[in-house]
Amino acid sequence: MLERVDTICVTVKDLQASIRWYHEKLQFTLLHQGEQYAILGFGDHSAPFTIEEDADQRFFTFYDPDDNKMQACFY
C-alpha cells in the first residue's frame, strides 16, 4: 500500500522555460533550484513538484482503473 508521496517528478527539455510556465500558468512557486532540476511548491501541499532536465532515473509504469499512465521513480 502507498503510505506517502515524497515528490511528484517530471522530466522536461528546458528547465528555465518549464519553471516560468509552471509559475505563470499554475502559480507554482520555486522552492529550490539546482543545476538540472527545480523543486516547486503549490497550494498547501507538503509533497513538492520536481522538474528535471535529462534525469538519470529508474522507474516503473503502472495504470490506474481509468487507464491513466503513472510512473514511480527512484535515483
PDB file of N, CA, C, O and CB in Angstrom:
ATOM      1  N   MET A   1       0.838  -1.177   0.000  1.00  0.00           N
ATOM      2  CA  MET A   1       0.000   0.000   0.000  1.00  0.00           C
ATOM      3  C   MET A   1       0.887   1.246   0.000  1.00  0.00           C
ATOM      4  O   MET A   1       1.929   1.276   0.655  1.00  0.00           O
ATOM      5  CB  MET A   1      -0.956  -0.005   1.217  1.00  0.00           C
ATOM      6  N   LEU A   2       0.473   2.247  -0.725  1.00  0.00           N
ATOM      7  CA  LEU A   2       1.175   3.522  -0.783  1.00  0.00           C
ATOM      8  C   LEU A   2       0.913   4.285   0.510  1.00  0.00           C
ATOM      9  O   LEU A   2      -0.234   4.582   0.845  1.00  0.00           O
ATOM     10  CB  LEU A   2       0.728   4.354  -2.023  1.00  0.00           C
ATOM     11  N   GLU A   3       1.982   4.599   1.231  1.00  0.00           N
ATOM     12  CA  GLU A   3       1.827   5.272   2.517  1.00  0.00           C
ATOM     13  C   GLU A   3       2.057   6.771   2.447  1.00  0.00           C
ATOM     14  O   GLU A   3       1.515   7.520   3.260  1.00  0.00           O
ATOM     15  CB  GLU A   3       2.767   4.677   3.511  1.00  0.00           C
ATOM     16  N   ARG A   4       2.862   7.220   1.477  1.00  0.00           N
ATOM     17  CA  ARG A   4       3.100   8.654   1.346  1.00  0.00           C
ATOM     18  C   ARG A   4       3.689   8.947  -0.032  1.00  0.00           C
ATOM     19  O   ARG A   4       4.161   8.043  -0.723  1.00  0.00           O
ATOM     20  CB  ARG A   4       4.046   9.164   2.469  1.00  0.00           C
ATOM     21  N   VAL A   5       3.656  10.197  -0.412  1.00  0.00           N
ATOM     22  CA  VAL A   5       4.275  10.665  -1.644  1.00  0.00           C
ATOM     23  C   VAL A   5       5.286  11.731  -1.241  1.00  0.00           C
ATOM     24  O   VAL A   5       4.920  12.731  -0.624  1.00  0.00           O
ATOM     25  CB  VAL A   5       3.206  11.225  -2.670  1.00  0.00           C
ATOM     26  N   ASP A   6       6.558  11.524  -1.587  1.00  0.00           N
ATOM     27  CA  ASP A   6       7.597  12.483  -1.237  1.00  0.00           C
ATOM     28  C   ASP A   6       7.729  13.588  -2.279  1.00  0.00           C
ATOM     29  O   ASP A   6       8.041  14.728  -1.934  1.00  0.00           O
ATOM     30  CB  ASP A   6       8.925  11.773  -1.069  1.00  0.00           C
ATOM     31  N   THR A   7       7.498  13.270  -3.525  1.00  0.00           N
ATOM     32  CA  THR A   7       7.540  14.277  -4.582  1.00  0.00           C
ATOM     33  C   THR A   7       6.821  13.745  -5.811  1.00  0.00           C
ATOM     34  O   THR A   7       6.630  12.538  -5.959  1.00  0.00           O
ATOM     35  CB  THR A   7       9.003  14.664  -4.928  1.00  0.00           C
ATOM     36  N   ILE A   8       6.438  14.630  -6.664  1.00  0.00           N
ATOM     37  CA  ILE A   8       5.935  14.304  -7.993  1.00  0.00           C
ATOM     38  C   ILE A   8       7.014  14.806  -8.933  1.00  0.00           C
ATOM     39  O   ILE A   8       7.424  15.963  -8.835  1.00  0.00           O
ATOM     40  CB  ILE A   8       4.498  14.958  -8.297  1.00  0.00           C
ATOM     41  N   CYS A   9       7.480  13.966  -9.837  1.00  0.00           N
ATOM     42  CA  CYS A   9       8.648  14.298 -10.650  1.00  0.00           C
ATOM     43  C   CYS A   9       8.315  14.198 -12.140  1.00  0.00           C
ATOM     44  O   CYS A   9       7.696  13.233 -12.588  1.00  0.00           O
ATOM     45  CB  CYS A   9       9.827  13.370 -10.303  1.00  0.00           C
ATOM     46  N   VAL A  10       8.738  15.215 -12.895  1.00  0.00           N
ATOM     47  CA  VAL A  10       8.518  15.262 -14.336  1.00  0.00           C
ATOM     48  C   VAL A  10       9.829  15.632 -15.011  1.00  0.00           C
ATOM     49  O   VAL A  10      10.521  16.544 -14.557  1.00  0.00           O
ATOM     50  CB  VAL A  10       7.393  16.276 -14.705  1.00  0.00           C
ATOM     51  N   THR A  11      10.181  14.938 -16.089  1.00  0.00           N
ATOM     52  CA  THR A  11      11.363  15.272 -16.871  1.00  0.00           C
ATOM     53  C   THR A  11      10.980  16.275 -17.952  1.00  0.00           C
ATOM     54  O   THR A  11       9.973  16.097 -18.638  1.00  0.00           O
ATOM     55  CB  THR A  11      11.996  13.999 -17.496  1.00  0.00           C
ATOM     56  N   VAL A  12      11.776  17.324 -18.105  1.00  0.00           N
ATOM     57  CA  VAL A  12      11.491  18.388 -19.067  1.00  0.00           C
ATOM     58  C   VAL A  12      12.697  18.606 -19.979  1.00  0.00           C
ATOM     59  O   VAL A  12      13.815  18.208 -19.651  1.00  0.00           O
ATOM     60  CB  VAL A  12      11.120  19.702 -18.336  1.00  0.00           C
ATOM     61  N   LYS A  13      12.456  19.241 -21.126  1.00  0.00           N
ATOM     62  CA  LYS A  13      13.543  19.533 -22.062  1.00  0.00           C
ATOM     63  C   LYS A  13      14.275  20.827 -21.722  1.00  0.00           C
ATOM     64  O   LYS A  13      15.492  20.914 -21.885  1.00  0.00           O
ATOM     65  CB  LYS A  13      13.000  19.615 -23.472  1.00  0.00           C
ATOM     66  N   ASP A  14      13.538  21.833 -21.250  1.00  0.00           N
ATOM     67  CA  ASP A  14      14.118  23.143 -20.964  1.00  0.00           C
ATOM     68  C   ASP A  14      13.697  23.556 -19.554  1.00  0.00           C
ATOM     69  O   ASP A  14      12.549  23.940 -19.330  1.00  0.00           O
ATOM     70  CB  ASP A  14      13.669  24.210 -22.025  1.00  0.00           C
ATOM     71  N   LEU A  15      14.625  23.475 -18.616  1.00  0.00           N
ATOM     72  CA  LEU A  15      14.310  23.729 -17.215  1.00  0.00           C
ATOM     73  C   LEU A  15      13.792  25.147 -16.990  1.00  0.00           C
ATOM     74  O   LEU A  15      12.756  25.325 -16.349  1.00  0.00           O
ATOM     75  CB  LEU A  15      15.536  23.489 -16.356  1.00  0.00           C
ATOM     76  N   GLN A  16      14.487  26.150 -17.502  1.00  0.00           N
ATOM     77  CA  GLN A  16      14.090  27.538 -17.264  1.00  0.00           C
ATOM     78  C   GLN A  16      12.714  27.846 -17.860  1.00  0.00           C
ATOM     79  O   GLN A  16      11.896  28.509 -17.222  1.00  0.00           O
ATOM     80  CB  GLN A  16      15.133  28.489 -17.848  1.00  0.00           C
ATOM     81  N   ALA A  17      12.460  27.373 -19.067  1.00  0.00           N
ATOM     82  CA  ALA A  17      11.153  27.596 -19.689  1.00  0.00           C
ATOM     83  C   ALA A  17      10.047  26.899 -18.893  1.00  0.00           C
ATOM     84  O   ALA A  17       8.940  27.423 -18.769  1.00  0.00           O
ATOM     85  CB  ALA A  17      11.157  27.092 -21.148  1.00  0.00           C
ATOM     86  N   SER A  18      10.349  25.731 -18.361  1.00  0.00           N
ATOM     87  CA  SER A  18       9.358  24.986 -17.574  1.00  0.00           C
ATOM     88  C   SER A  18       9.073  25.674 -16.243  1.00  0.00           C
ATOM     89  O   SER A  18       7.921  25.730 -15.812  1.00  0.00           O
ATOM     90  CB  SER A  18       9.844  23.552 -17.326  1.00  0.00           C
ATOM     91  N   ILE A  19      10.097  26.191 -15.593  1.00  0.00           N
ATOM     92  CA  ILE A  19       9.891  26.930 -14.352  1.00  0.00           C
ATOM     93  C   ILE A  19       8.950  28.108 -14.608  1.00  0.00           C
ATOM     94  O   ILE A  19       7.995  28.321 -13.861  1.00  0.00           O
ATOM     95  CB  ILE A  19      11.245  27.425 -13.773  1.00  0.00           C
ATOM     96  N   ARG A  20       9.223  28.866 -15.662  1.00  0.00           N
ATOM     97  CA  ARG A  20       8.362  30.008 -16.000  1.00  0.00           C
ATOM     98  C   ARG A  20       6.934  29.565 -16.282  1.00  0.00           C
ATOM     99  O   ARG A  20       5.983  30.182 -15.802  1.00  0.00           O
ATOM    100  CB  ARG A  20       8.921  30.758 -17.212  1.00  0.00           C
ATOM    101  N   TRP A  21       6.780  28.484 -17.068  1.00  0.00           N
ATOM    102  CA  TRP A  21       5.439  28.013 -17.436  1.00  0.00           C
ATOM    103  C   TRP A  21       4.645  27.601 -16.199  1.00  0.00           C
ATOM    104  O   TRP A  21       3.499  28.023 -16.045  1.00  0.00           O
ATOM    105  CB  TRP A  21       5.533  26.832 -18.418  1.00  0.00           C
ATOM    106  N   TYR A  22       5.218  26.794 -15.322  1.00  0.00           N
ATOM    107  CA  TYR A  22       4.501  26.346 -14.127  1.00  0.00           C
ATOM    108  C   TYR A  22       4.162  27.518 -13.205  1.00  0.00           C
ATOM    109  O   TYR A  22       3.127  27.508 -12.538  1.00  0.00           O
ATOM    110  CB  TYR A  22       5.333  25.308 -13.367  1.00  0.00           C
ATOM    111  N   HIS A  23       5.031  28.524 -13.171  1.00  0.00           N
ATOM    112  CA  HIS A  23       4.740  29.695 -12.348  1.00  0.00           C
ATOM    113  C   HIS A  23       3.622  30.544 -12.971  1.00  0.00           C
ATOM    114  O   HIS A  23       2.664  30.907 -12.288  1.00  0.00           O
ATOM    115  CB  HIS A  23       6.012  30.544 -12.162  1.00  0.00           C
ATOM    116  N   GLU A  24       3.744  30.854 -14.258  1.00  0.00           N
ATOM    117  CA  GLU A  24       2.769  31.724 -14.930  1.00  0.00           C
ATOM    118  C   GLU A  24       1.394  31.076 -15.085  1.00  0.00           C
ATOM    119  O   GLU A  24       0.374  31.732 -14.875  1.00  0.00           O
ATOM    120  CB  GLU A  24       3.291  32.118 -16.292  1.00  0.00           C
ATOM    121  N   LYS A  25       1.361  29.815 -15.444  1.00  0.00           N
ATOM    122  CA  LYS A  25       0.082  29.152 -15.729  1.00  0.00           C
ATOM    123  C   LYS A  25      -0.589  28.565 -14.491  1.00  0.00           C
ATOM    124  O   LYS A  25      -1.816  28.565 -14.394  1.00  0.00           O
ATOM    125  CB  LYS A  25       0.294  28.058 -16.740  1.00  0.00           C
ATOM    126  N   LEU A  26       0.212  28.060 -13.534  1.00  0.00           N
ATOM    127  CA  LEU A  26      -0.359  27.341 -12.390  1.00  0.00           C
ATOM    128  C   LEU A  26      -0.008  27.957 -11.037  1.00  0.00           C
ATOM    129  O   LEU A  26      -0.387  27.427  -9.993  1.00  0.00           O
ATOM    130  CB  LEU A  26       0.104  25.916 -12.413  1.00  0.00           C
ATOM    131  N   GLN A  27       0.716  29.076 -11.057  1.00  0.00           N
ATOM    132  CA  GLN A  27       1.140  29.769  -9.834  1.00  0.00           C
ATOM    133  C   GLN A  27       1.980  28.893  -8.892  1.00  0.00           C
ATOM    134  O   GLN A  27       1.923  29.073  -7.676  1.00  0.00           O
ATOM    135  CB  GLN A  27      -0.079  30.271  -9.093  1.00  0.00           C
ATOM    136  N   PHE A  28       2.754  27.950  -9.437  1.00  0.00           N
ATOM    137  CA  PHE A  28       3.683  27.183  -8.620  1.00  0.00           C
ATOM    138  C   PHE A  28       4.807  28.133  -8.193  1.00  0.00           C
ATOM    139  O   PHE A  28       5.156  29.053  -8.931  1.00  0.00           O
ATOM    140  CB  PHE A  28       4.246  25.929  -9.403  1.00  0.00           C
ATOM    141  N   THR A  29       5.365  27.912  -7.015  1.00  0.00           N
ATOM    142  CA  THR A  29       6.459  28.749  -6.538  1.00  0.00           C
ATOM    143  C   THR A  29       7.763  27.954  -6.539  1.00  0.00           C
ATOM    144  O   THR A  29       7.772  26.758  -6.247  1.00  0.00           O
ATOM    145  CB  THR A  29       6.155  29.291  -5.122  1.00  0.00           C
ATOM    146  N   LEU A  30       8.844  28.619  -6.866  1.00  0.00           N
ATOM    147  CA  LEU A  30      10.163  27.993  -6.885  1.00  0.00           C
ATOM    148  C   LEU A  30      10.677  27.887  -5.460  1.00  0.00           C
ATOM    149  O   LEU A  30      10.891  28.904  -4.800  1.00  0.00           O
ATOM    150  CB  LEU A  30      11.154  28.796  -7.771  1.00  0.00           C
ATOM    151  N   LEU A  31      10.879  26.664  -4.979  1.00  0.00           N
ATOM    152  CA  LEU A  31      11.377  26.431  -3.620  1.00  0.00           C
ATOM    153  C   LEU A  31      12.884  26.259  -3.598  1.00  0.00           C
ATOM    154  O   LEU A  31      13.553  26.708  -2.668  1.00  0.00           O
ATOM    155  CB  LEU A  31      10.711  25.203  -3.014  1.00  0.00           C
ATOM    156  N   HIS A  32      13.423  25.605  -4.631  1.00  0.00           N
ATOM    157  CA  HIS A  32      14.863  25.345  -4.705  1.00  0.00           C
ATOM    158  C   HIS A  32      15.214  25.025  -6.150  1.00  0.00           C
ATOM    159  O   HIS A  32      14.421  24.415  -6.867  1.00  0.00           O
ATOM    160  CB  HIS A  32      15.286  24.172  -3.750  1.00  0.00           C
ATOM    161  N   GLN A  33      16.402  25.437  -6.576  1.00  0.00           N
ATOM    162  CA  GLN A  33      16.850  25.115  -7.934  1.00  0.00           C
ATOM    163  C   GLN A  33      18.288  24.650  -7.904  1.00  0.00           C
ATOM    164  O   GLN A  33      19.150  25.283  -7.296  1.00  0.00           O
ATOM    165  CB  GLN A  33      16.702  26.329  -8.870  1.00  0.00           C
ATOM    166  N   GLY A  34      18.537  23.526  -8.574  1.00  0.00           N
ATOM    167  CA  GLY A  34      19.880  23.014  -8.773  1.00  0.00           C
ATOM    168  C   GLY A  34      20.274  23.216 -10.224  1.00  0.00           C
ATOM    169  O   GLY A  34      19.590  23.913 -10.974  1.00  0.00           O
ATOM    170  N   GLU A  35      21.375  22.605 -10.612  1.00  0.00           N
ATOM    171  CA  GLU A  35      21.866  22.773 -11.982  1.00  0.00           C
ATOM    172  C   GLU A  35      20.916  22.186 -13.020  1.00  0.00           C
ATOM    173  O   GLU A  35      20.701  22.790 -14.071  1.00  0.00           O
ATOM    174  CB  GLU A  35      23.228  22.131 -12.124  1.00  0.00           C
ATOM    175  N   GLN A  36      20.342  21.007 -12.735  1.00  0.00           N
ATOM    176  CA  GLN A  36      19.472  20.351 -13.716  1.00  0.00           C
ATOM    177  C   GLN A  36      18.088  20.024 -13.165  1.00  0.00           C
ATOM    178  O   GLN A  36      17.371  19.203 -13.737  1.00  0.00           O
ATOM    179  CB  GLN A  36      20.124  19.085 -14.209  1.00  0.00           C
ATOM    180  N   TYR A  37      17.711  20.655 -12.066  1.00  0.00           N
ATOM    181  CA  TYR A  37      16.391  20.372 -11.504  1.00  0.00           C
ATOM    182  C   TYR A  37      15.869  21.586 -10.732  1.00  0.00           C
ATOM    183  O   TYR A  37      16.631  22.472 -10.345  1.00  0.00           O
ATOM    184  CB  TYR A  37      16.448  19.133 -10.582  1.00  0.00           C
ATOM    185  N   ALA A  38      14.575  21.602 -10.522  1.00  0.00           N
ATOM    186  CA  ALA A  38      13.945  22.628  -9.693  1.00  0.00           C
ATOM    187  C   ALA A  38      12.843  21.962  -8.881  1.00  0.00           C
ATOM    188  O   ALA A  38      12.172  21.044  -9.353  1.00  0.00           O
ATOM    189  CB  ALA A  38      13.377  23.805 -10.564  1.00  0.00           C
ATOM    190  N   ILE A  39      12.671  22.436  -7.667  1.00  0.00           N
ATOM    191  CA  ILE A  39      11.610  21.942  -6.797  1.00  0.00           C
ATOM    192  C   ILE A  39      10.596  23.068  -6.655  1.00  0.00           C
ATOM    193  O   ILE A  39      10.932  24.171  -6.224  1.00  0.00           O
ATOM    194  CB  ILE A  39      12.168  21.480  -5.391  1.00  0.00           C
ATOM    195  N   LEU A  40       9.368  22.782  -7.018  1.00  0.00           N
ATOM    196  CA  LEU A  40       8.300  23.769  -6.998  1.00  0.00           C
ATOM    197  C   LEU A  40       7.273  23.395  -5.948  1.00  0.00           C
ATOM    198  O   LEU A  40       7.065  22.215  -5.666  1.00  0.00           O
ATOM    199  CB  LEU A  40       7.640  23.891  -8.378  1.00  0.00           C
ATOM    200  N   GLY A  41       6.639  24.386  -5.376  1.00  0.00           N
ATOM    201  CA  GLY A  41       5.573  24.150  -4.416  1.00  0.00           C
ATOM    202  C   GLY A  41       4.259  24.654  -4.975  1.00  0.00           C
ATOM    203  O   GLY A  41       4.232  25.522  -5.848  1.00  0.00           O
ATOM    204  N   PHE A  42       3.174  24.104  -4.467  1.00  0.00           N
ATOM    205  CA  PHE A  42       1.850  24.559  -4.895  1.00  0.00           C
ATOM    206  C   PHE A  42       0.853  24.382  -3.764  1.00  0.00           C
ATOM    207  O   PHE A  42       0.844  23.361  -3.077  1.00  0.00           O
ATOM    208  CB  PHE A  42       1.382  23.793  -6.150  1.00  0.00           C
ATOM    209  N   GLY A  43       0.022  25.380  -3.584  1.00  0.00           N
ATOM    210  CA  GLY A  43      -1.005  25.315  -2.553  1.00  0.00           C
ATOM    211  C   GLY A  43      -0.406  25.051  -1.183  1.00  0.00           C
ATOM    212  O   GLY A  43       0.687  25.519  -0.864  1.00  0.00           O
ATOM    213  N   ASP A  44      -1.140  24.292  -0.380  1.00  0.00           N
ATOM    214  CA  ASP A  44      -0.653  23.954   0.959  1.00  0.00           C
ATOM    215  C   ASP A  44      -0.227  22.491   1.042  1.00  0.00           C
ATOM    216  O   ASP A  44      -0.230  21.898   2.121  1.00  0.00           O
ATOM    217  CB  ASP A  44      -1.733  24.245   2.006  1.00  0.00           C
ATOM    218  N   HIS A  45       0.144  21.904  -0.117  1.00  0.00           N
ATOM    219  CA  HIS A  45       0.563  20.508  -0.149  1.00  0.00           C
ATOM    220  C   HIS A  45       1.988  20.360   0.357  1.00  0.00           C
ATOM    221  O   HIS A  45       2.842  21.205   0.090  1.00  0.00           O
ATOM    222  CB  HIS A  45       0.446  19.946  -1.564  1.00  0.00           C
ATOM    223  N   SER A  46       2.239  19.285   1.085  1.00  0.00           N
ATOM    224  CA  SER A  46       3.584  19.056   1.609  1.00  0.00           C
ATOM    225  C   SER A  46       4.481  18.349   0.601  1.00  0.00           C
ATOM    226  O   SER A  46       5.704  18.413   0.725  1.00  0.00           O
ATOM    227  CB  SER A  46       3.512  18.244   2.887  1.00  0.00           C
ATOM    228  N   ALA A  47       3.908  17.677  -0.394  1.00  0.00           N
ATOM    229  CA  ALA A  47       4.714  16.988  -1.408  1.00  0.00           C
ATOM    230  C   ALA A  47       5.076  17.979  -2.513  1.00  0.00           C
ATOM    231  O   ALA A  47       4.183  18.505  -3.177  1.00  0.00           O
ATOM    232  CB  ALA A  47       3.945  15.755  -1.999  1.00  0.00           C
ATOM    233  N   PRO A  48       6.365  18.245  -2.725  1.00  0.00           N
ATOM    234  CA  PRO A  48       6.753  19.181  -3.778  1.00  0.00           C
ATOM    235  C   PRO A  48       6.631  18.567  -5.162  1.00  0.00           C
ATOM    236  O   PRO A  48       6.480  17.355  -5.314  1.00  0.00           O
ATOM    237  CB  PRO A  48       8.171  19.657  -3.555  1.00  0.00           C
ATOM    238  N   PHE A  49       6.698  19.419  -6.151  1.00  0.00           N
ATOM    239  CA  PHE A  49       6.662  19.038  -7.555  1.00  0.00           C
ATOM    240  C   PHE A  49       8.061  19.292  -8.106  1.00  0.00           C
ATOM    241  O   PHE A  49       8.532  20.429  -8.076  1.00  0.00           O
ATOM    242  CB  PHE A  49       5.554  19.840  -8.361  1.00  0.00           C
ATOM    243  N   THR A  50       8.734  18.260  -8.607  1.00  0.00           N
ATOM    244  CA  THR A  50      10.111  18.370  -9.081  1.00  0.00           C
ATOM    245  C   THR A  50      10.145  18.264 -10.595  1.00  0.00           C
ATOM    246  O   THR A  50       9.545  17.356 -11.171  1.00  0.00           O
ATOM    247  CB  THR A  50      11.000  17.285  -8.446  1.00  0.00           C
ATOM    248  N   ILE A  51      10.842  19.187 -11.240  1.00  0.00           N
ATOM    249  CA  ILE A  51      11.066  19.098 -12.682  1.00  0.00           C
ATOM    250  C   ILE A  51      12.570  18.955 -12.901  1.00  0.00           C
ATOM    251  O   ILE A  51      13.372  19.602 -12.228  1.00  0.00           O
ATOM    252  CB  ILE A  51      10.489  20.359 -13.442  1.00  0.00           C
ATOM    253  N   GLU A  52      12.941  18.090 -13.860  1.00  0.00           N
ATOM    254  CA  GLU A  52      14.357  17.782 -14.102  1.00  0.00           C
ATOM    255  C   GLU A  52      14.656  17.745 -15.580  1.00  0.00           C
ATOM    256  O   GLU A  52      13.833  17.300 -16.379  1.00  0.00           O
ATOM    257  CB  GLU A  52      14.738  16.450 -13.465  1.00  0.00           C
ATOM    258  N   GLU A  53      15.835  18.213 -15.945  1.00  0.00           N
ATOM    259  CA  GLU A  53      16.340  18.060 -17.299  1.00  0.00           C
ATOM    260  C   GLU A  53      17.162  16.787 -17.368  1.00  0.00           C
ATOM    261  O   GLU A  53      17.996  16.539 -16.497  1.00  0.00           O
ATOM    262  CB  GLU A  53      17.182  19.290 -17.730  1.00  0.00           C
ATOM    263  N   ASP A  54      16.936  15.979 -18.390  1.00  0.00           N
ATOM    264  CA  ASP A  54      17.751  14.789 -18.650  1.00  0.00           C
ATOM    265  C   ASP A  54      18.032  13.973 -17.396  1.00  0.00           C
ATOM    266  O   ASP A  54      19.188  13.676 -17.092  1.00  0.00           O
ATOM    267  CB  ASP A  54      19.056  15.192 -19.283  1.00  0.00           C
ATOM    268  N   ALA A  55      16.998  13.615 -16.677  1.00  0.00           N
ATOM    269  CA  ALA A  55      17.161  12.884 -15.418  1.00  0.00           C
ATOM    270  C   ALA A  55      17.645  11.458 -15.656  1.00  0.00           C
ATOM    271  O   ALA A  55      17.154  10.769 -16.550  1.00  0.00           O
ATOM    272  CB  ALA A  55      15.844  12.862 -14.645  1.00  0.00           C
ATOM    273  N   ASP A  56      18.597  11.029 -14.861  1.00  0.00           N
ATOM    274  CA  ASP A  56      19.079   9.648 -14.881  1.00  0.00           C
ATOM    275  C   ASP A  56      18.374   8.916 -13.745  1.00  0.00           C
ATOM    276  O   ASP A  56      18.845   8.908 -12.607  1.00  0.00           O
ATOM    277  CB  ASP A  56      20.657   9.570 -14.734  1.00  0.00           C
ATOM    278  N   GLN A  57      17.258   8.313 -14.065  1.00  0.00           N
ATOM    279  CA  GLN A  57      16.449   7.680 -13.028  1.00  0.00           C
ATOM    280  C   GLN A  57      15.914   6.335 -13.500  1.00  0.00           C
ATOM    281  O   GLN A  57      15.819   6.060 -14.696  1.00  0.00           O
ATOM    282  CB  GLN A  57      15.293   8.593 -12.621  1.00  0.00           C
ATOM    283  N   ARG A  58      15.576   5.525 -12.537  1.00  0.00           N
ATOM    284  CA  ARG A  58      14.926   4.244 -12.823  1.00  0.00           C
ATOM    285  C   ARG A  58      13.467   4.392 -12.442  1.00  0.00           C
ATOM    286  O   ARG A  58      13.135   5.083 -11.479  1.00  0.00           O
ATOM    287  CB  ARG A  58      15.605   3.049 -12.045  1.00  0.00           C
ATOM    288  N   PHE A  59      12.598   3.744 -13.200  1.00  0.00           N
ATOM    289  CA  PHE A  59      11.184   3.891 -12.920  1.00  0.00           C
ATOM    290  C   PHE A  59      10.410   2.671 -13.382  1.00  0.00           C
ATOM    291  O   PHE A  59      10.913   1.856 -14.155  1.00  0.00           O
ATOM    292  CB  PHE A  59      10.639   5.140 -13.583  1.00  0.00           C
ATOM    293  N   PHE A  60       9.193   2.555 -12.903  1.00  0.00           N
ATOM    294  CA  PHE A  60       8.272   1.565 -13.436  1.00  0.00           C
ATOM    295  C   PHE A  60       6.947   2.258 -13.714  1.00  0.00           C
ATOM    296  O   PHE A  60       6.589   3.239 -13.062  1.00  0.00           O
ATOM    297  CB  PHE A  60       8.089   0.366 -12.452  1.00  0.00           C
ATOM    298  N   THR A  61       6.240   1.734 -14.682  1.00  0.00           N
ATOM    299  CA  THR A  61       4.986   2.316 -15.141  1.00  0.00           C
ATOM    300  C   THR A  61       3.827   1.442 -14.696  1.00  0.00           C
ATOM    301  O   THR A  61       3.919   0.215 -14.710  1.00  0.00           O
ATOM    302  CB  THR A  61       4.983   2.485 -16.672  1.00  0.00           C
ATOM    303  N   PHE A  62       2.750   2.078 -14.308  1.00  0.00           N
ATOM    304  CA  PHE A  62       1.524   1.355 -13.993  1.00  0.00           C
ATOM    305  C   PHE A  62       0.332   2.213 -14.405  1.00  0.00           C
ATOM    306  O   PHE A  62       0.483   3.403 -14.682  1.00  0.00           O
ATOM    307  CB  PHE A  62       1.455   0.994 -12.475  1.00  0.00           C
ATOM    308  N   TYR A  63      -0.839   1.611 -14.444  1.00  0.00           N
ATOM    309  CA  TYR A  63      -2.046   2.294 -14.904  1.00  0.00           C
ATOM    310  C   TYR A  63      -3.135   2.195 -13.850  1.00  0.00           C
ATOM    311  O   TYR A  63      -3.301   1.159 -13.207  1.00  0.00           O
ATOM    312  CB  TYR A  63      -2.536   1.701 -16.238  1.00  0.00           C
ATOM    313  N   ASP A  64      -3.876   3.288 -13.679  1.00  0.00           N
ATOM    314  CA  ASP A  64      -4.991   3.266 -12.739  1.00  0.00           C
ATOM    315  C   ASP A  64      -6.221   2.643 -13.419  1.00  0.00           C
ATOM    316  O   ASP A  64      -6.157   2.313 -14.603  1.00  0.00           O
ATOM    317  CB  ASP A  64      -5.310   4.706 -12.227  1.00  0.00           C
ATOM    318  N   PRO A  65      -7.329   2.477 -12.701  1.00  0.00           N
ATOM    319  CA  PRO A  65      -8.513   1.830 -13.291  1.00  0.00           C
ATOM    320  C   PRO A  65      -9.079   2.551 -14.514  1.00  0.00           C
ATOM    321  O   PRO A  65      -9.772   1.936 -15.324  1.00  0.00           O
ATOM    322  CB  PRO A  65      -9.588   1.721 -12.255  1.00  0.00           C
ATOM    323  N   ASP A  66      -8.791   3.857 -14.657  1.00  0.00           N
ATOM    324  CA  ASP A  66      -9.259   4.607 -15.832  1.00  0.00           C
ATOM    325  C   ASP A  66      -8.232   4.634 -16.945  1.00  0.00           C
ATOM    326  O   ASP A  66      -8.367   5.403 -17.897  1.00  0.00           O
ATOM    327  CB  ASP A  66      -9.613   6.025 -15.440  1.00  0.00           C
ATOM    328  N   ASP A  67      -7.197   3.797 -16.835  1.00  0.00           N
ATOM    329  CA  ASP A  67      -6.136   3.650 -17.823  1.00  0.00           C
ATOM    330  C   ASP A  67      -5.230   4.884 -17.931  1.00  0.00           C
ATOM    331  O   ASP A  67      -4.646   5.131 -18.986  1.00  0.00           O
ATOM    332  CB  ASP A  67      -6.742   3.353 -19.167  1.00  0.00           C
ATOM    333  N   ASN A  68      -5.111   5.662 -16.839  1.00  0.00           N
ATOM    334  CA  ASN A  68      -4.167   6.773 -16.797  1.00  0.00           C
ATOM    335  C   ASN A  68      -2.787   6.223 -16.458  1.00  0.00           C
ATOM    336  O   ASN A  68      -2.623   5.491 -15.482  1.00  0.00           O
ATOM    337  CB  ASN A  68      -4.610   7.855 -15.761  1.00  0.00           C
ATOM    338  N   LYS A  69      -1.807   6.579 -17.266  1.00  0.00           N
ATOM    339  CA  LYS A  69      -0.444   6.104 -17.068  1.00  0.00           C
ATOM    340  C   LYS A  69       0.210   6.848 -15.903  1.00  0.00           C
ATOM    341  O   LYS A  69       0.138   8.074 -15.826  1.00  0.00           O
ATOM    342  CB  LYS A  69       0.385   6.283 -18.357  1.00  0.00           C
ATOM    343  N   MET A  70       0.844   6.108 -15.002  1.00  0.00           N
ATOM    344  CA  MET A  70       1.562   6.691 -13.879  1.00  0.00           C
ATOM    345  C   MET A  70       2.940   6.029 -13.811  1.00  0.00           C
ATOM    346  O   MET A  70       3.110   4.885 -14.232  1.00  0.00           O
ATOM    347  CB  MET A  70       0.769   6.506 -12.534  1.00  0.00           C
ATOM    348  N   GLN A  71       3.920   6.761 -13.276  1.00  0.00           N
ATOM    349  CA  GLN A  71       5.251   6.218 -13.122  1.00  0.00           C
ATOM    350  C   GLN A  71       5.762   6.476 -11.713  1.00  0.00           C
ATOM    351  O   GLN A  71       5.550   7.557 -11.164  1.00  0.00           O
ATOM    352  CB  GLN A  71       6.201   6.816 -14.158  1.00  0.00           C
ATOM    353  N   ALA A  72       6.419   5.513 -11.139  1.00  0.00           N
ATOM    354  CA  ALA A  72       7.111   5.675  -9.865  1.00  0.00           C
ATOM    355  C   ALA A  72       8.599   5.581 -10.172  1.00  0.00           C
ATOM    356  O   ALA A  72       9.029   4.686 -10.899  1.00  0.00           O
ATOM    357  CB  ALA A  72       6.659   4.589  -8.798  1.00  0.00           C
ATOM    358  N   CYS A  73       9.387   6.502  -9.621  1.00  0.00           N
ATOM    359  CA  CYS A  73      10.810   6.514  -9.945  1.00  0.00           C
ATOM    360  C   CYS A  73      11.667   6.597  -8.689  1.00  0.00           C
ATOM    361  O   CYS A  73      11.202   6.992  -7.619  1.00  0.00           O
ATOM    362  CB  CYS A  73      11.130   7.680 -10.873  1.00  0.00           C
ATOM    363  N   PHE A  74      12.924   6.217  -8.846  1.00  0.00           N
ATOM    364  CA  PHE A  74      13.911   6.368  -7.788  1.00  0.00           C
ATOM    365  C   PHE A  74      15.248   6.643  -8.432  1.00  0.00           C
ATOM    366  O   PHE A  74      15.435   6.388  -9.622  1.00  0.00           O
ATOM    367  CB  PHE A  74      13.975   5.109  -6.881  1.00  0.00           C
ATOM    368  N   TYR A  75      16.185   7.166  -7.651  1.00  0.00           N
ATOM    369  CA  TYR A  75      17.505   7.573  -8.172  1.00  0.00           C
ATOM    370  C   TYR A  75      18.580   6.686  -7.631  1.00  0.00           C
ATOM    371  O   TYR A  75      19.753   6.871  -7.954  1.00  0.00           O
ATOM    372  CB  TYR A  75      17.815   9.025  -7.823  1.00  0.00           C
TER     373      TYR A  75
END
